[in-house]
Amino acid sequence: MAFQIDLIGDGHVWMDALSKRNLTTHTYDEALVKTLIMSIRQEYLPALKTMYDELSKE
């Protein structure tokens, strides 16, 4: 719904973040954790900032 009302710009990033979140529930693989940290910094954090900026306008 948020994608449909233009609250978020790239639905694929958000779906990927949700998928990765589900992977981490019981993950104890250090290499996977390091990969996820990079994804958070490079993909998900900018998406969260964009959404925050949009919500702050209102």
N, C-alpha and C positions, 0 to 999 in steps of 0.2 A: 504494500500500500504506500509506503513512504516513497518508493521509486515512482509510483504512478502520479503522485502529487508533487513531484520534483523536489522533495525534501532531501533526497540523496541523488547524486548524479550517476554513479556507476554501480548498477545493481550487481554486477559480477564480482566486484570487490567485496561487497557486503555478504554475498552468498559464500564466497571463498572464506571469508573471515569466520562465518558461522560453521562451515565445514571443518576448518582448522581448529576451532574452539572445541568441537565435538571430539576431534582426535586427541586433544590434550587432556581430556578428562582423566585418563588412566595411562598417560605416557610417561615412561621413565627412561626414554632413549635420549641421551644427551645431544646427539647429533641432530635429531628431529627438533629438539627444543631450541638449539642454536639457529636452525633454519627458520623456525617460527618467530623467533625474536627479530630476525632480519625482515621477515614479512610484516611484522607489526610496525617496525620503524619505517619501512620504505613504502608500504601500501596502506595499511589500516589507519595508522596515525594521521596521515594527510587526509584521508577520507573522513575521519572523525573531526578533524579541524574544520574541514569544509562544511560539514553538517552543523557544527557549533556556530560557525560564522553565519550560516543561513538562519539558524534559530535566533541568533542574537540580533538580527535585523528587525525582528518583529516585536 
